[in-house]
Amino acid sequence: MPEQQNVEHKQSWHDDYLKWVCGFANAQGGCIYIGKDDGGKVIGLKDYKKLMDEIPNKIKNLLGITAEVNLLQENKKHFIEIITQPYSVPISLRGRYYYRSGSVKQELTGAALNEFLLKRSGRTWDDIVESRATFADIDKKVFNSYLEKSKEKGRLPDIEGLTIEEIFDKLRLTENGKLKRAAIILFGKDPGRFYPNAFVKIGRFVKDDADLQFQEVEEGCIITLLQNVLSQLNHKFLIRPIEFEGMYRIEKGEYPVPAIREMLLNALIHRNYMGAHTQIRVYDDKINIWNEGILPEGLSLESLRRPHSSRPRNPIIADVCFKGGLIDAWGRGTIKIIDVCKQAELPEPQLIEHDGGFLVTLFKNNLDVEQLVKAGLKSRQLKAVQYVKEKGKITNKEYQEINSIAKPSATRDLSELVTKGIFVNKGKGAGSFYEIIGSIGS
């Protein structure tokens, strides 16, 4: 049996492999075979009797758990099987926590460790009481604005005649009268006083990350950030202006603004607030938003492109946003982004896990180099597209000249560009030339 997500093969035993046992216990469980090579072939163990005594005791004494340790034999060669069951409580090795993610064993530290320990305790980050905060830290004006908008959706429980403290309790934003972290993130006057990285940084770049032109920082609660970031993008970062009315009804601009708004909401609602700040990067041909925190366990990148179960990292924050009409349905944010871009005849957005977080990228059109390479264009075809961008059109003879190729090759290349929906052939005979249609497949 080859190595899999929950199977490891080791030729001999080292105490360092207790980290793998710890990782399996903290994840979905797994099995380690000692005495097998990477391909699963049994190579045998000479000291198997000694190991059968030592391994169970080390697991028990250093990890505080038990594992099933079996002695097996194949072709007269002995090997050991260590089966670890998943544990509902956090398991540590010498004060360090390990976790099996995919086929990789990783040590949990910082924000990732904090989130793991909270999850094991049955809590989420936004559900914890913020002992330093009082209702004096809540922006009443922002909260009243939220209540007005929420009435249009009709999703709030009956709050007629209730005080702000009682409404917060109904929204699960308090516990025994004390504010939770979710309350500060949603309606706090200055969330950064409690959580230093609860802000959004926006940067304008030209071609790559080394070419930063200018940047801005927006601070505040989610409700404030949503409005101010959209306004900042409109007035300073995007070439074509975006028209929008408040936070809820926005018109199409350089990019589909409903997609940008959904990207921003996803980043603010689902981010890990103990990690780095939310980052927006605007380039000449694309815009992306990154937030700290990888996808929840059981949710894949592929599942984001279809209806999927909702697994919010911050369920209280997500629920309050839903009741306030900021999000329409759980589990459909990424689908909405994809659909809106499709309606705008833009390339499909890129959704990836990147640097310990989640990155969503919108592309302005299909004619940037990155998209053309994905479409399978050759280097000389890329050169021709750039030529047409600059000159407005290209002839067969010009194609031959810029690429130093014969007419048959030029004709074939140009025909491919027409088939892919990038070029359109105009004119006849000697006066024939090619122009850009506008987008791949249009």
C-alpha positions in Angstrom: 0.0 0.0 0.0 1.6 3.3 -1.1 1.6 6.3 1.3 -1.7 8.2 1.5 -3.1 11.1 3.4 -3.5 9.0 6.6 -0.7 6.4 5.9 3.0 6.8 6.5 5.9 4.4 5.7 9.1 4.4 7.6 12.1 2.1 7.1 13.1 2.3 10.8 11.9 3.8 14.0 13.0 7.2 15.3 11.4 9.0 18.3 10.8 11.9 16.0 8.0 9.9 14.5 6.0 10.5 17.6 5.2 13.9 15.9 3.4 11.9 13.2 1.4 10.0 15.9 0.5 13.3 17.5 -0.5 14.8 14.1 -2.8 11.8 13.4 -4.4 12.0 16.8 -5.2 15.7 16.3 -6.6 15.2 12.8 -8.5 12.2 11.3 -6.3 9.5 12.7 -3.9 7.4 10.6 -1.5 4.5 10.4 2.3 4.4 10.4 4.2 1.3 9.1 7.7 0.8 10.5 9.9 -1.4 8.3 8.5 -0.4 4.9 10.0 1.8 2.2 8.3 4.8 0.6 6.6 2.5 -2.0 5.1 0.3 0.7 7.5 -2.6 0.2 8.4 -4.5 3.4 12.2 -4.3 4.1 12.0 -5.7 7.6 13.1 -4.8 11.1 15.9 -6.4 13.2 15.0 -4.8 16.5 11.2 -5.4 16.3 11.0 -7.1 19.7 12.5 -4.1 21.4 10.4 -1.7 19.5 7.2 -3.6 20.4 7.9 -2.8 24.0 9.2 0.8 23.6 6.8 2.3 21.1 3.5 1.8 23.1 5.2 3.1 26.3 6.6 6.2 24.6 3.2 7.0 23.0 1.5 6.6 26.4 4.1 8.5 28.4 4.9 11.4 26.0 1.5 11.9 24.4 -0.9 10.7 27.1 -2.8 8.5 24.6 -2.9 4.9 23.5 -2.4 3.5 20.0 -2.8 0.1 18.6 0.7 -1.3 17.9 0.8 -4.6 15.9 3.6 -6.8 14.8 3.1 -8.1 11.3 5.1 -10.3 9.0 5.4 -10.6 5.2 7.9 -12.9 3.3 9.5 -13.7 6.7 10.2 -10.1 7.3 8.8 -8.3 10.4 7.3 -4.8 10.3 5.2 -2.8 12.8 1.8 -1.2 12.3 0.9 1.8 14.5 -2.8 2.7 14.3 -3.7 6.1 15.8 -7.4 7.0 16.4 -8.5 10.7 16.2 -9.0 12.4 19.5 -11.6 15.0 20.4 -9.2 16.7 22.8 -5.9 18.4 21.8 -2.9 16.2 22.0 0.6 17.6 22.5 4.1 16.2 22.4 6.5 17.9 24.9 4.2 21.0 24.9 4.0 21.2 21.1 1.0 20.5 18.9 1.2 18.7 15.5 -1.5 18.2 12.9 -1.8 16.1 9.8 -3.0 18.2 6.9 -3.2 16.3 3.6 0.1 14.3 3.4 2.0 16.8 5.5 2.7 16.9 9.2 2.9 20.4 10.5 3.5 22.0 13.9 0.7 24.3 15.0 1.8 27.7 16.3 0.4 31.2 16.7 -3.0 31.9 15.2 -3.3 28.4 13.8 -2.8 26.8 17.2 -5.2 29.3 18.9 -7.9 28.4 16.3 -7.2 24.6 16.8 -7.5 24.8 20.6 -10.7 26.8 20.4 -12.2 24.3 18.0 -11.3 21.4 20.2 -13.0 23.2 23.1 -16.2 23.5 21.1 -15.8 27.3 20.7 -14.9 29.6 17.9 -12.8 32.8 18.0 -15.8 35.2 17.7 -17.7 33.4 20.5 -15.1 34.3 23.2 -16.0 37.1 25.6 -13.8 40.2 25.3 -13.3 41.2 28.9 -11.7 44.5 28.1 -14.8 45.8 26.2 -17.9 47.5 27.3 -21.0 48.9 25.5 -19.1 52.3 25.4 -16.9 50.7 22.8 -19.9 50.0 20.5 -20.7 52.5 17.7 -24.4 53.1 18.2 -24.8 55.0 14.9 -23.4 52.0 13.0 -25.6 49.6 14.9 -28.7 51.6 14.3 -27.9 51.8 10.6 -27.5 48.0 10.6 -31.0 47.7 12.2 -32.6 49.9 9.6 -31.1 47.8 6.7 -32.0 44.5 8.5 -35.7 45.5 8.6 -35.8 45.3 4.8 -34.7 41.7 4.9 -37.0 40.6 7.7 -34.5 38.2 9.1 -34.0 39.6 12.6 -36.0 38.2 15.5 -38.7 40.4 17.1 -36.7 43.3 18.7 -39.5 45.8 19.1 -39.1 47.8 22.4 -35.8 46.0 23.3 -32.7 47.8 24.5 -29.4 47.5 22.7 -28.2 45.2 25.4 -31.2 42.9 24.9 -30.8 43.0 21.1 -27.1 42.0 21.4 -28.1 39.1 23.6 -30.6 37.9 21.0 -27.9 38.1 18.3 -25.6 36.0 20.6 -23.2 38.9 20.8 -23.0 38.9 24.6 -22.6 36.3 27.3 -23.9 37.2 30.8 -24.0 40.8 29.7 -20.4 40.9 28.5 -19.5 41.6 24.9 -18.0 38.9 22.7 -15.3 39.4 20.2 -17.9 39.2 17.4 -19.6 42.4 18.8 -16.4 44.4 18.5 -15.6 43.2 15.0 -19.1 43.9 13.8 -20.0 47.2 15.6 -16.9 48.4 17.5 -15.8 52.0 17.4 -12.2 50.9 17.2 -11.7 47.1 16.8 -7.9 47.8 16.2 -7.6 48.7 19.9 -8.4 45.1 20.8 -7.2 43.3 17.7 -4.3 45.2 16.0 -4.6 43.5 12.6 -8.3 44.1 12.2 -7.8 46.5 9.3 -7.6 46.4 5.5 -4.6 47.6 3.5 -5.0 48.5 -0.2 -2.1 48.7 -2.5 -1.8 49.9 -6.2 0.7 48.0 -8.2 1.6 48.2 -11.9 2.9 44.8 -13.1 4.2 43.0 -10.0 4.4 43.3 -6.2 7.8 45.0 -6.5 6.2 48.0 -8.3 4.0 49.6 -5.5 2.7 53.0 -6.5 0.8 54.0 -3.4 -1.3 52.4 -0.6 -4.0 53.2 1.9 -5.2 51.7 5.2 -8.8 51.5 6.2 -9.8 50.8 9.8 -13.1 50.2 11.6 -15.7 47.5 12.2 -17.0 45.3 9.3 -19.9 47.6 8.5 -17.6 50.6 8.3 -14.9 48.8 6.4 -17.3 47.5 3.8 -18.5 51.0 2.9 -15.1 52.8 3.2 -13.1 50.2 1.3 -15.5 50.3 -1.6 -15.4 54.1 -1.6 -11.6 54.1 -1.5 -11.4 51.7 -4.5 -13.8 53.9 -6.3 -12.1 57.2 -5.8 -8.4 56.3 -5.9 -7.6 52.8 -7.0 -9.7 51.8 -10.0 -9.3 53.5 -13.3 -13.0 53.7 -14.2 -15.3 55.0 -11.5 -17.8 52.8 -9.7 -21.2 54.2 -9.0 -23.0 52.8 -5.9 -25.8 53.7 -3.5 -24.8 53.0 0.1 -23.5 49.5 0.7 -26.2 47.4 -0.9 -27.0 48.5 -4.4 -23.9 49.1 -6.6 -23.6 49.5 -10.3 -21.1 47.9 -12.7 -17.8 49.5 -13.1 -14.3 48.5 -14.2 -14.9 45.2 -12.4 -18.2 43.8 -11.4 -18.6 45.5 -8.1 -21.0 42.9 -6.7 -18.1 40.5 -7.1 -15.7 42.9 -5.4 -18.2 43.5 -2.6 -18.7 39.7 -2.1 -14.9 39.1 -2.1 -14.5 41.8 0.6 -17.3 40.4 2.7 -15.9 36.9 2.5 -12.5 38.1 3.6 -13.9 40.1 6.5 -16.3 37.5 7.7 -14.2 34.4 7.3 -10.7 35.7 8.1 -8.6 34.6 11.1 -8.5 37.8 13.2 -5.5 36.6 15.2 -3.4 36.6 11.9 -2.3 39.2 9.4 -4.5 42.0 8.1 -6.7 41.7 5.1 -4.8 42.8 1.9 -6.2 44.1 -1.4 -3.8 44.4 -4.4 -4.9 46.4 -7.5 -2.9 45.9 -10.7 -3.3 47.1 -14.2 -5.0 43.9 -15.3 -6.4 42.3 -12.1 -7.4 42.8 -8.5 -7.1 40.4 -5.6 -8.1 40.1 -2.0 -6.2 38.0 0.6 -7.3 37.1 4.1 -5.6 35.0 6.8 -7.0 31.5 7.3 -7.0 28.5 5.0 -10.2 26.6 4.1 -12.0 24.7 6.8 -11.4 21.0 7.0 -13.6 19.1 4.6 -14.0 22.1 2.2 -12.0 21.9 -1.0 -11.2 24.6 -3.6 -13.3 22.6 -6.1 -16.3 22.6 -3.8 -16.3 26.4 -3.8 -17.3 26.3 -7.5 -20.6 24.6 -6.7 -23.3 24.8 -4.0 -21.6 23.6 -0.8 -22.2 23.4 2.9 -21.4 26.6 4.9 -18.6 26.2 7.4 -17.9 29.8 8.6 -14.8 30.3 10.7 -16.7 32.9 12.6 -20.3 31.7 12.7 -21.6 34.5 15.0 -20.2 37.2 12.7 -21.6 35.3 9.6 -25.0 34.9 11.2 -25.3 38.6 12.1 -24.3 39.6 8.6 -26.9 37.3 7.2 -29.6 38.7 9.4 -28.6 42.2 8.4 -28.8 41.4 4.7 -25.1 41.8 4.1 -25.0 38.2 2.7 -27.9 36.6 1.0 -27.2 32.9 1.6 -24.5 30.8 3.3 -22.3 28.7 1.1 -22.9 30.8 -2.1 -20.4 33.6 -1.8 -17.8 32.2 -4.1 -20.5 31.0 -6.6 -21.8 34.5 -6.8 -18.4 35.9 -7.5 -17.9 33.4 -10.4 -21.4 33.9 -11.8 -21.1 37.7 -11.7 -17.8 37.6 -13.6 -19.3 35.2 -16.1 -22.2 37.6 -16.7 -19.7 40.5 -17.2 -17.9 38.3 -19.8 -14.7 38.3 -17.7 -12.4 35.3 -17.1 -13.3 33.0 -14.3 -11.9 34.2 -10.9 -8.9 32.4 -9.4 -9.5 30.9 -6.0 -6.5 29.5 -4.2 -5.0 28.9 -0.8 -1.9 31.1 -0.5 0.6 31.9 2.3 -1.6 30.5 5.0 -4.7 32.3 3.7 -7.3 32.5 1.0 -6.7 34.5 -2.2 -9.4 35.5 -4.7 -8.3 37.2 -8.0 -10.5 39.0 -10.5 -9.1 39.5 -14.0 -10.0 42.6 -16.0 -10.1 40.8 -19.4 -9.0 37.7 -21.2 -6.2 39.4 -23.0 -3.6 39.7 -20.3 -0.6 37.4 -20.6 -1.5 35.2 -17.7 -4.9 34.4 -19.2 -3.5 34.0 -22.8 -0.9 31.5 -21.5 -3.7 29.5 -19.8 -5.6 29.5 -23.2 -2.6 27.7 -24.7 -1.1 30.5 -26.9 2.4 30.1 -28.2 5.0 32.8 -27.6 4.8 34.2 -31.1 1.0 34.4 -30.8 1.4 36.3 -27.5 3.7 38.6 -29.4 1.1 39.1 -32.1 -1.6 40.0 -29.5 0.7 42.6 -28.0 1.4 44.0 -31.4 -2.3 44.4 -32.1 -2.9 46.1 -28.8 -0.3 48.7 -29.8 -1.0 49.0 -33.5 -4.7 48.1 -33.7 -4.3 45.4 -36.3 -1.9 42.9 -37.9 -1.5 41.4 -41.4 -0.2 38.0 -42.3 3.0 39.5 -43.6 3.5 41.5 -40.4 3.0 38.3 -38.4 5.7 36.6 -40.5 8.1 39.5 -39.9 7.8 40.0 -36.2 8.2 36.2 -35.6 10.6 35.4 -38.5 8.5 32.5 -39.8 7.2 31.4 -43.2 3.7 32.2 -44.5 2.2 28.7 -43.9 3.1 28.9 -40.1 1.8 32.4 -39.9 -1.5 31.4 -41.5 -1.9 28.5 -39.2 -1.1 30.6 -36.1 -3.6 33.3 -37.1 -6.3 30.8 -37.8 -5.8 29.4 -34.3 -6.2 32.9 -32.8 -9.5 33.3 -34.8 -10.7 29.9 -33.6 -10.0 30.8 -30.0 -12.1 33.9 -30.4 -9.2 36.3 -29.8 -8.7 37.7 -33.4 -11.3 38.4 -36.1 -10.3 38.3 -39.8 -11.3 41.4 -41.8 -10.9 42.2 -45.5 -10.1 39.9 -48.4 -7.0 39.0 -50.3 -4.0 41.3 -50.0 -6.0 43.7 -47.9 -6.8 41.1 -45.2 -5.9 41.9 -41.6 -6.7 40.8 -38.1 -8.1 42.7 -35.1 -8.8 41.7 -31.5 -12.3 40.6 -30.8 -12.1 41.5 -27.1 -12.1 38.3 -25.1 -11.4 34.6 -25.4 -14.4 32.5 -26.5 -16.6 35.5 -27.2 
